[in-house]
Amino acid sequence: MAETLISPGVLTRENDISFIQPAPVEAGAAFVGPTVKGPVELPTVVTSYSDYVNKFGTTFTSGSTKQEFLTSIAVKNYFAQGGDTALITRVVSGSFDSATTTHVSASADGGNAPFVLKTIGKGALFNNSTGLTDAGAENASDSSLVSGSADNLRWEVQNVNNAKGTFTLLVRRGDDNKNNKIVLETWPNLSLDPESDRFIEKVIGNQEVSVNTAESQYFIQHSGSFVNKSRYVYVSSVGRKTLNYLALDGKTVNTDGSGASFSGSLPVAASGSFHGATGNIVNGGDNYFEEISTTTQGLVAANYSTAFNLLNNQDEYQFNVISVPGLIYGVGAHTSVLDTLISNVETRGDAIAVVDLVVYGSAVSSVTAQAGNINSSYAASYWPWLQVQSATGKNEWVPASTVIPGVYAFTDNSSAPWFAPAGLVRGGIPGVIQAERKLTKNNRDTLYDDKVNPIATFPGAGVAVFGQKTLQTKASALDRVNVRRLLIELKKFFGDQARNLVFEQNTINTRNRFLSIVNPYLTSVVQRQGLYAFRVVMDDTNNTNDVIDRNQLVGQVFIQPAKTAEFIVLDFVVEPTGATFVA
């Protein structure tokens, strides 16, 4: 009960006006490409492969054939190799929209639905009814939806309490039935009273999310007051809000201006379906796996541009490797779009792009020719293509970018980002059936000399990455993936720490506080074999009076990156009988 002042005393009160902004989306790897379902062009974090399946799906039917997108295979491999979080950006061709609830009704709603839900995911796949007059045909025996599937949704209202003005909402999978409900989310004690903490819009969220552009910058536009907390739906509208549902006595249900009881506005306990979504993932001539060419999985290169521009926002989306399996550098318009991707990661300076150079069936000379057209330490390429088993049960050929993020994830977990993601210790690729071709020593030499990392096949050892060059042309420490990833890791740590110094006093105390954090960290990197030596300078030598007067704080970090042993030389010396060996 709230305290009041009657006699002299001290009254302490709380007024919570804090609002914690969501942290930047942070993930180990980013994947861009088509998916079966899910939000369109909205970078979304998934924390496991099952989470990905729930949000973005796996297989679909094209004609009479079951197919799977490369995005799905890449994400599965990434998590199988120890990846913890992934950032998925779905790319589509054409116009896609959400599905809307049908037949959410009340006992006396005056023609208004108590509330309307929309699916966060977009595409006709989310439809399991044809319109507002069609509740979604149900089988009489078990109330399963005739058109329900594992990829769409249904809703259910239960536990309606007229005395309190509350109800429970379930989000169910579209292919369940009354005897075997597959509940994806449960939202109890919801209210239509906007003054209630359990007001349906506050609890579930009511934000419609879209991509917008201004001044040549792409960004996510949110319309609606409450952040979406559901992973599957948001509240599009509330038909009639029951403001102050209960009277002052806490027992009597209030009425609206016409005298109708607010209890009549509550939803009726029932289940229903969704309709009205648009957008098809299959358009004909879609070219999957080894047939990928100018058109790839139903898309063209231009379809990726918006996603790349969105991911250019480093403050909002953080990742250390990005893969776009299905785009091929040596194919038509794919080249310019991938150039944009590489330029974006160079600008960000905190990620490396894994780029495929050629289509399936290409010659070594074609691979090296395409590699010569790229000069960046923020990109790396691997070859040849690999055969893996798809979720459809078929063995399919996939480009190397489908599996390389998984190799990076395994390296990070087993060692550290500054270890080479290559060799028989860290470069193995589980699940690969075979490589497109078994490379000879001469093949590997030719590829590596031209900045392409070979994927080799060794008897008894399987398929493994056997190179770690970036696509930088100039010979330097940054022409190696492990050094580039070391710099990415160090810059992220230093950037995060330095951000805390912005607007602090430019004094020796501030500098020493920074040094007391970064020096021990770099010492730990030395101990973990990432550096040979380092030195951090942030003192009067680089923070002179004129620098301070310009409101700048300057630091210099000198590092000697540890190098990898890529070329092992073993000399065998044959000595005559009777020679003495000295220990």
N, C-alpha and C positions, 0 to 999 in steps of 0.2 A: 504494500500500500504506500502511496506517495505521502511524504511527510509535509506538514504545513507548520508555519510559525504562528503560534498563538501567544505564548509568553516569550520574553527575551531569550535569545539563544542564537546558535549558528546553524544554518541550513546548508547542507552540501547536496548539490544536485548534479546529475549527469545529463549531458546533451550530446548524444553521439551523432556528429555530422560527418564522421569519417567515411570515406569511400575508397577502397583499395582498388587501384587500377590493375587490370590483368597484366601479369608479367609478359615480356616479349615471348613469342613462340620460339622455343629453343628445341632443336632436334639434332641428332647426329648426322643424318642423311636426308636430303630432299629428293623426292621423285616427282617428275612431271610427266603426265601422259594420260591416256584415256582410261577410264574405269567403268565398271558396269553401272554403278549408281553413285550417289553421294552429292555433296555440294559442288557447284560448278565454279571453277576459278577462285575458290576460297581456300587458301592454304590451311590444311587441317592436320593437327598432330594425332598420330596413332601410337599407342604404347605397346602393341603386340600384334602378331599376325591375325589373331582372332578379332581384335579390335578393328583392324583394317577390313576384315571380311564383313563384319557387322555394318560398317559405315560405307564401304565402297564395293563390296561383292567380289566374286571370283570368276565364275564361268557364265557364259551366255550362249544363246543359239543364234547362229547366222545361217539362214537357209535351213538345211537339214543337218548342219554340223555344229557340234558344241565347240566353242572357242574360249580362249583366255587371253587377256591383254598382257603385254610384256610388263606393264606396271605391277600387276599382281605377282608375277613370277619373281620380279626384282625384290619386292617387299618381303615375300616369303623367304627368299634366300638371305636377305639382310638380317631378319630376325633369327633365322636358323643359325647364323654365324655369330650371334651374340649382340646384335644391335638392340639398343634400348628404346629409342624413340625415332620416329620417322615423320617427315613433313610431306604430306601428299597434296598435290595440286592437280585437280581433275581438269582435263582439257576435252572440249567437245566440238562438234561441228554443227552449226545451226542454232536455233533458238530452243532453250530449255526452260521449263517452269516447274513450280512445285505442285503437288497434289493437295486437295482440300477435303476436309471431313464432310461426310454426308450423314444426314439423319441424326444429328445431336439435337434432341428435342426436349421440351419441358411440358409439364402438365397444363400450363396456361401461359404460353410464351408470346401470345399475340402475333404469331407469325415470325418471331425472331428466335434464332437458335441461341441457347444460353451462351455458347462460345463457339468459335470456329478455329480449328487447328489447320496449320499447313505443314507439310513436310520440309525439313531442311534440305534433304536431298531432292534433286530435280531430275525430271525425265519421265516419259510415259510408263516406264517400268513400275512407278509407284502407284499407278491406277489399279484399283480392283473393283471399281464400279464405273458406270458410264455417265452418271449425272446425279443431280440432287434428288430426282425421283426414283433413282435406282440405288437401293441400300447395299448393293453388291450381292449377287445371287449366292444363297447359302444352301448347302446340302442339308436336307431335313434331318438326317440321321445324327449328325454330330455338329451342326452349325459351322462347318468349315466353309471358307469362301471358295466358290468354284474357280475364281480367277486369282485366288491368293497364292503368293509365292514366298520363298525365303528372302526375296529381295525387296518385297514391299511391306506395308504396315497395316494394322487395323487398330481401332481404339475401343476401349470399354469403360463405362461409368458404373461404379458400384458403391456400396456403403453410403447411400444418400441419407443425410440426417436433416430432416425438416426442422427439428427443434434447434439445431445449431447453425443450420445453413451451410453445411459442408458436404463434401463428396470425395470419392477417390477416383483418380483417372489412371488407367493402365494403357501403356503403349505396348501392343503385342505384335509379334511377327505375323505376316500375312498368311502363312501356310499352316497355322495352328488350328485347333478346334476346341470345343468346350470341354472335352475330356482330357485334352493334353495341351493346355495353354502354354505358349512360349512367351513369357512376359519379359520384355526388354527393359521397361522402366515402370516404376510404381510411384504415383504422386498422391499421397494421402492428405486428407483434411483440407482440401482445396475450398476456396470461397469465391463468390462473385462480388463480394464487398470490397471496393477499392481501399477502404480504410483498414482492412484486415492484413495482418502479416502473411496470411496464407492466400491472399488474392491471387487468382490463377495466373495473371500476367506477371506478377512479381516472382512467383515460384518457378514457373516453367520458362518464362521469357517471352518477349513479344517483338523481337527485333528481326526485321527482314534485312538481309545482307545482300549487297550488290556491289559490282565493280564500277567505279567512277573515275573520271579523268579531269584534270584541270592543270593548265600551264604545263602540258606535256608530261604530267606526273600521274601515275595510276595509284589508286588507293581504294580501300574497302570502305563503303558507305553504309552506315547503320541507321535504319529508321525504326523508331520505337524506343521506349523509355527504359526497358528492363533487359539486361543481358540474358541471352539464351542459356539456360542451364540444362535443358534437355539436349541429348545428342541426336535426336531424331525429329522433333517437331517444335514449333513455336506457336503462340497464340496470335492469330491474325486479328480477331476482334472478339468483344464480349457484347452479346445482344442487348441485355438489360442488366445493368449493374445494380446490385442490391445494397445500396449505401445504408450503413447502420442497420443491418439485418434485424438485430434484436433491439427491442425497446429498452428504456432506462432500467426497467426492472430485471433485465437480463433473461427474461423468460418468454415474454410476448414477442411474436414475430411482427415486425412493422409492415405497413402497407404502402403502396405507392400512391400517387395523387388521385388515382381513380378508385382507390379503395381495395384493389386486388392485393392479396397477400404476397409478400416477397417469396414465400415458399413455392409459389407457382412458377417462379423463374428458374428454380433449380433444375438441372438436367435429370431426365428419367434414367433409371438404371437400365442400360442396354449396351450393345456393342454395335460397331459399324465400320465403315470402310472409307476409302479415299477416292477422289476422282479429279479430273481436270488438268492433270499434269501433261506437259508437252515435251517433245524431244526424243528422238530415236538414236540409239547408239549404232545401229546397223543401217548403212545407206546403200549397200551394194558396191562391189568392186573394192572391198576394204583392204585387201592385201595384208596377210598376217605372216609372221615369222620369216622364213627364207624368201617369201614372195614380196617382201617390203621393197618399195621403190619410191617414186615421187609421191604416191599416196601411201599412207602408212596407217593401218588399223582404222580406216575410215576417216582419217584426218589428212590435212596438208600442213606444210610447215608453218603457214601464217596463223594457224589455229593456236600455236604455242606462244605467240608474241605477248599477249596480255599477261599470261602467267609469268613469263620471264620479267616483264616490267614490274609486276607486283612484288616478285621476290627480290627485286633490286633494293627494297627497303630494308636495310641492314638493322635498323633499330627495332623493327617489328618482327622480322623473321631471321633466326640464327641457326646456321647449320655449317658443317665443315666439308661436306662433299655433296655434289648434286649430279644426278643422273637422269637422262631423258631417253631411255631405250626406245628405239623406233625412229629417231632422227639420225640420218647418216650424212656425215660432212661432205662426202663426194657426190651427193645426189641433188641436182637442181637447186631449188629454193631452200633446201635444208641448210645449205652452206651459209647463207647470210643470216639465217635465224640462229644458227649455232655460233656464228661470229658475235652476235649480240649477247648470247649467253656467256661466252668467254669474256667479252668486254665487261659484262656486269660483275662477274666474280673478280675480275681484276680491280674494278672500282671498289667493290666491297672489301677485298683483301683478306677475307676470312674463310675462303672455301676453295676447293679445287673441283673442276668440272671433268667428268669422265666422258670422253667423246669417242663415238664410233666413227671410223673413217670410210669404210666401204661396205657395200652390200654383200650378201652371202655369195660365195663362189668366186671371189675376186683373186687376182694374182698378187704375189708379194710386191711386184713392181708398182701396182696400183695403190697398195697400202702406203708404201714409202713416198710415193708422189703426193698423196693427199697430206701426209704428215709434214711435208716440206712447205705446205701452204699456211701452217699455223706456227706462230712463235709466241709462246706464253708459258711461264712457269706455273700458271694457275690452271693448266689443263694437262691431262694425260690420256694416252690412248693405248688400247690393248687389242691383240689380235691373235688367233682367228676366232670365228664364231664357235659356239659350243652347243652341244646337244644335251637337253635336260628333259625331265618328265614333267609335263604340264598337269594341272589339276584335272584336265579332261581324261587323263590316263594315256595320252599319246606322247611319244617322244618328239620334241620340237627343237628346231635350231634357233638360237637366240644370240644377239650380239653381246660382246663382252661386257658392255656397260650394265647389263642385267645382273651380273654377279659380282663385279668389282667392289661396289660399296660393301658387300658382305665380307670381302677380304679385308677391307679397311677396318670394319667393325671388329673382326676377329683380332687383328693386330692391336687395336686400341685396348681390347680387353685382356689379351694375353701378355702384352708388353707395354707399349705406349705409342702415341701418334708418331714419335720421331724414330721408330724402328721401321725398317723397310717392309712394306706389305708385299713381300715376294719371297721366293725360295720354298724349299720343302717344309720348313718349320712353320712359316706363317702364310705362305702363298697358296696352299692347297685349296681346292674348291670342291667341297663335298657336294654330292648330288649330280655332278657332271658325268654323263655317260661316255662321251668322247668329244674330242675337238674336231673341228671341220677338217683339219689335216694335221698330221704329225710332223712337226717342224724338224728339219735337220739342223745340225750345228751351223751350217752355212746360212740357212734361213734365219736362224736366231741372230747370227752376227749381222746380217744385212738389215734386219728390222731394228736391232738395238743401235746400230750405227746411225740410223735415220730416225731416232727418237720414238720408236714404237716398241712397246713392251711385249715380248713374246709370251704366249701361253703354251708351255711345253708339255709334252707327254713322255713320261719316263716309265720303263717297265718296272712293275712292282711298286711304283710310287704314285701312279695316277697322273691327273692333270693339275698343273700348278703354274702360277704366275712366275715368270723367270726374268723379270726386268722391273726397274722402278724409275724410269726417266720421265721427266715432264716434257712438254712439247716446246720448251725453250731451246732456241737454236744455239745461243752463245754458251760456251763451256764455262760453267761456274758452279758453285755449291748448290745454286737453286735449280740446276737442271736435274736434280734428284727429288723424287716424291717425298722421301722421308725428311729432307731439309725444308722443303716447302711446307710440309705439314707441321714441322717443328716451329717454323716462323708463325704459322697460323695460330698455333697453340699459345705461343709466347705473346703475340700481339693481343690476343683475346684477353689473357690474364692481365697484362699491363694496362690495356684499355679499360677493363672493368675497375682496376684499382685507381687509375688516374681520374676516372670519372668522379670519384668521391672527392677529388681535390678542387674541382671546379667551384669557384667563388670562395674558396678558403683563402686565408691570408698568405701572401707570398713571403714566407719567413723560413728560417732554418728549421723551426719546429715542424712545419708542414712537410718540408723536404725530407727530414729525418724520419717522419712517420711513414712516408712512402717507401724510403729505402729499407726501413725495418721490416717491411712486408715483402718486397720484391727480391731482396738479396737472399733470404732463406729459401724462397721458392726456386730461384735459379740454382742455388746450392743443391737442392733436391733433384733438379734436372740433371746436374752433373753426376750425382750419385746414381741416377737411373739411366745413365749412359746416353743422355741426349746432347750434352755439351762436353767439350774438353776444358774450356775456361770461359770466364765472363768478367765484365766490369761495368758497373752502372755509375754514371756521373750525373749528379744533380746538386751542384754547389755554386759557389760564387764565380767559378770559371766560365760556366755557361749561363748563369743567371746574373749578368752584370746589371748595373743601374739602368741602362737604357732598355734592356729587356724587361726588367721589372716595371719600368714606366709605361711600357706598352701592354701591361697587364698580362704578360706571358710567364709561364713557368716551363722551363726547358729541361729535358732529361735526355741523356744519351746512353744507349745500351750497346755494349760491345760484346759480341759472342763469337766463339769458335765452335761451329756445329761438329758433332761427331760424324765421321764418315763410315760408310758401310764397306765391308770386304766383299766386293763383287767379283774380283779376279783373284783366285787362289793359285799361287805358284808353289809347287812341290818339286824340289830337286832330289832325284835319286842318284846317289854316287856309289858306283860299284867299285869296291876295293879288293886288292889281291888277298889270297889266303894268308893268314898269319898277321894281317894288319891289326893294330891295337886301337880299340875304340875308347876315346876319352870321354868321360861323363861330363 
